Amino acid sequence: MREYLQYFFEELGFDKPWKPVSRPVLAAWLVFYGAFLVYAFSAHGGFLFIDTANLVVHEGGHNLFGWFGPTLGLWGGTLLQWLVPFLLAAYFFSQRQTAGFVFCLFFFFENWLYTATYMADARAMVLPLVTTGDPDFVEHDFNRIFTSLDVLAHDTTIAAVVRALGWCGMIGIVIWFARQETSRQESSPLQAPEEEASRFQQFLSKESNLR
């Protein structure tokens, strides 16, 4: 079983090292993520510019999962909204593309803030609603979901937990990104002479074989 799992991870490329990011690129990304976190915090749970794209994916999820019945159709908006960045992050993880993985996972967790705002509105239902179908039949996803789960009275508590997890995820992946690249860049100068020595030894070995 252990050998099978090892082979499985090797085939997926999980044993490969992460592709490096240069110092200027790392600095630019960290500035971007820092500015976005400040922007999101200053919005106090309000609508962010990225949420326009989240909304499009959300509505597409209702249409896509609606083919599998009304229950999945109801949940489908949030499911697809979370699945798209998560699956993209999984792809970049398999390719060991550090910047792409961090970007997609960062906005996967940002979606949790958007979802939390929607959840917190389950009882109040004051947010403007959007639908791709007949506007006369527009409904509040989480009012129906929480009602069916008998947790409607706890909508703001659930939303607060989801929002906190979203913030932890965004901050956590940025810290991982910074530490991953900083440790790599600090260790690479020490590893370089060893790599050159190994190549030199291989060269000498080839030369002796030719003789």
C-alpha positions as CSV (number, residue, x, y, z in Angstrom):
1,M,0.0,0.0,0.0
2,R,2.8,2.4,0.9
3,E,4.6,1.7,-2.4
4,Y,1.4,2.2,-4.3
5,L,0.8,5.6,-2.6
6,Q,4.4,6.6,-3.3
7,Y,4.1,5.7,-7.0
8,F,0.8,7.6,-7.1
9,F,2.3,10.8,-5.7
10,E,5.4,10.4,-8.0
11,E,3.1,10.1,-11.0
12,L,1.3,13.3,-10.0
13,G,4.6,15.1,-9.6
14,F,4.2,15.7,-5.8
15,D,7.8,14.7,-5.2
16,K,9.1,17.4,-7.5
17,P,10.4,20.6,-5.9
18,W,8.4,23.9,-6.1
19,K,9.4,26.1,-9.0
20,P,11.3,29.1,-7.7
21,V,10.1,32.7,-7.7
22,S,12.6,35.5,-8.0
23,R,13.0,38.1,-5.3
24,P,11.4,41.0,-7.3
25,V,8.4,38.8,-8.2
26,L,8.0,37.6,-4.6
27,A,8.1,41.2,-3.4
28,A,5.5,42.3,-6.0
29,W,3.2,39.4,-5.0
30,L,3.5,40.2,-1.3
31,V,2.7,43.8,-1.9
32,F,-0.4,42.8,-3.9
33,Y,-1.6,40.4,-1.3
34,G,-1.0,42.8,1.5
35,A,-2.8,45.6,-0.3
36,F,-5.8,43.3,-1.0
37,L,-6.0,42.2,2.6
38,V,-6.1,45.8,3.7
39,Y,-8.7,46.5,1.1
40,A,-10.9,43.6,2.1
41,F,-10.6,44.5,5.8
42,S,-11.6,48.1,5.1
43,A,-14.7,46.9,3.3
44,H,-16.1,45.5,6.6
45,G,-17.8,42.5,4.9
46,G,-19.0,44.5,2.0
47,F,-18.8,43.7,-1.7
48,L,-15.3,43.5,-3.2
49,F,-14.4,44.1,-6.8
50,I,-13.4,40.4,-7.2
51,D,-16.9,39.4,-6.1
52,T,-18.3,40.4,-9.5
53,A,-16.4,37.4,-10.9
54,N,-17.5,35.3,-8.0
55,L,-21.1,36.2,-8.6
56,V,-20.9,35.1,-12.3
57,V,-19.4,31.7,-11.3
58,H,-22.0,31.4,-8.5
59,E,-24.9,31.9,-10.9
60,G,-23.4,29.5,-13.4
61,G,-23.2,26.9,-10.6
62,H,-27.0,27.0,-10.1
63,N,-27.5,26.4,-13.8
64,L,-24.9,23.6,-14.0
65,F,-25.8,21.7,-10.9
66,G,-29.5,22.3,-11.5
67,W,-29.4,19.4,-14.0
68,F,-28.9,17.1,-11.1
69,G,-32.0,18.1,-9.2
70,P,-33.3,21.1,-7.2
71,T,-31.3,20.4,-4.1
72,L,-27.9,20.4,-5.9
73,G,-29.2,23.3,-8.0
74,L,-29.7,25.3,-4.8
75,W,-26.3,24.4,-3.4
76,G,-24.6,24.5,-6.8
77,G,-23.9,28.3,-6.7
78,T,-21.7,28.1,-3.7
79,L,-20.2,24.7,-4.7
80,L,-19.0,25.9,-8.1
81,Q,-17.9,29.2,-6.6
82,W,-15.6,27.3,-4.3
83,L,-14.7,24.5,-6.7
84,V,-13.3,26.7,-9.5
85,P,-10.4,28.3,-7.5
86,F,-9.8,25.1,-5.6
87,L,-9.4,22.9,-8.7
88,L,-7.1,25.5,-10.3
89,A,-5.0,25.5,-7.1
90,A,-4.9,21.7,-7.2
91,Y,-3.6,21.9,-10.8
92,F,-0.9,24.4,-10.0
93,F,0.0,22.3,-6.9
94,S,0.5,19.2,-9.2
95,Q,2.7,21.3,-11.5
96,R,4.6,22.8,-8.5
97,Q,3.8,26.4,-9.8
98,T,4.2,28.3,-6.6
99,A,2.8,31.7,-7.6
100,G,-0.2,30.2,-9.4
101,F,-1.0,27.8,-6.5
102,V,-0.9,30.6,-4.0
103,F,-3.0,33.0,-6.1
104,C,-5.8,30.4,-6.7
105,L,-5.8,29.2,-3.1
106,F,-5.8,32.8,-1.8
107,F,-8.9,33.6,-3.8
108,F,-10.5,30.3,-2.9
109,F,-10.4,31.5,0.7
110,E,-11.5,35.0,-0.4
111,N,-14.7,33.3,-1.6
112,W,-15.5,32.3,1.9
113,L,-15.8,36.0,2.8
114,Y,-18.3,36.5,0.0
115,T,-20.2,33.4,1.1
116,A,-20.2,34.5,4.7
117,T,-21.8,37.8,3.8
118,Y,-24.5,35.9,2.0
119,M,-25.0,33.6,4.9
120,A,-25.3,36.4,7.4
121,D,-28.2,37.8,5.4
122,A,-30.2,34.6,5.5
123,R,-32.8,36.0,8.0
124,A,-32.6,39.7,7.1
125,M,-32.7,39.2,3.3
126,V,-31.7,42.8,2.6
127,L,-29.0,42.1,0.0
128,P,-30.0,42.6,-3.6
129,L,-30.4,39.2,-5.3
130,V,-29.4,38.2,-8.8
131,T,-30.7,35.4,-10.9
132,T,-30.2,34.1,-14.5
133,G,-33.8,32.9,-14.6
134,D,-37.2,34.6,-14.1
135,P,-36.7,37.5,-11.6
136,D,-40.2,36.8,-10.2
137,F,-38.8,33.5,-8.8
138,V,-35.6,34.8,-7.3
139,E,-34.8,33.2,-3.9
140,H,-32.2,33.6,-1.2
141,D,-30.0,30.5,-1.2
142,F,-29.0,30.5,2.4
143,N,-32.5,31.3,3.7
144,R,-33.7,28.1,2.1
145,I,-30.6,26.1,2.9
146,F,-30.5,27.1,6.6
147,T,-34.3,26.7,6.9
148,S,-34.0,23.1,5.5
149,L,-31.2,22.4,8.0
150,D,-33.1,24.0,10.8
151,V,-30.2,26.4,11.6
152,L,-31.7,29.7,10.3
153,A,-31.5,31.2,13.8
154,H,-27.7,30.7,13.8
155,D,-27.1,32.4,10.4
156,T,-24.8,35.1,11.7
157,T,-22.8,32.7,13.9
158,I,-22.2,30.3,11.0
159,A,-21.2,33.3,8.8
160,A,-18.8,34.5,11.4
161,V,-17.0,31.1,11.6
162,V,-16.9,30.9,7.8
163,R,-15.5,34.5,7.6
164,A,-12.9,33.8,10.2
165,L,-11.7,30.6,8.4
166,G,-11.5,32.6,5.1
167,W,-9.3,35.2,6.8
168,C,-7.1,32.5,8.3
169,G,-6.8,30.8,5.0
170,M,-5.8,34.0,3.1
171,I,-3.3,35.1,5.7
172,G,-1.9,31.6,6.1
173,I,-1.2,31.0,2.4
174,V,0.6,34.3,2.1
175,I,2.8,33.5,5.1
176,W,3.5,30.1,3.6
177,F,4.4,31.7,0.3
178,A,6.8,34.2,2.0
179,R,8.5,31.6,4.1
180,Q,8.7,29.0,1.3
181,E,10.5,31.4,-1.1
182,T,12.6,33.2,1.6
183,S,14.0,29.9,2.9
184,R,14.7,28.7,-0.6
185,Q,16.5,31.9,-1.6
186,E,18.6,31.9,1.6
187,S,19.7,28.3,1.1
188,S,20.3,28.4,-2.7
189,P,23.7,30.2,-2.5
190,L,24.9,27.5,-0.1
191,Q,23.7,24.7,-2.3
192,A,25.2,26.2,-5.5
193,P,28.9,25.1,-4.8
194,E,27.7,21.6,-4.0
195,E,25.8,21.4,-7.3
196,E,28.8,22.7,-9.2
197,A,31.1,20.1,-7.5
198,S,28.7,17.3,-8.4
199,R,28.7,18.4,-12.0
200,F,32.5,18.6,-12.0
201,Q,32.7,15.1,-10.6
202,Q,30.4,13.8,-13.3
203,F,32.5,15.5,-15.9
204,L,35.7,13.9,-14.6
205,S,34.0,10.5,-14.5
206,K,33.0,10.8,-18.1
207,E,36.5,11.9,-19.1
208,S,38.1,8.9,-17.3
209,N,35.6,6.5,-19.1
210,L,36.6,8.0,-22.5
211,R,40.2,7.3,-21.8
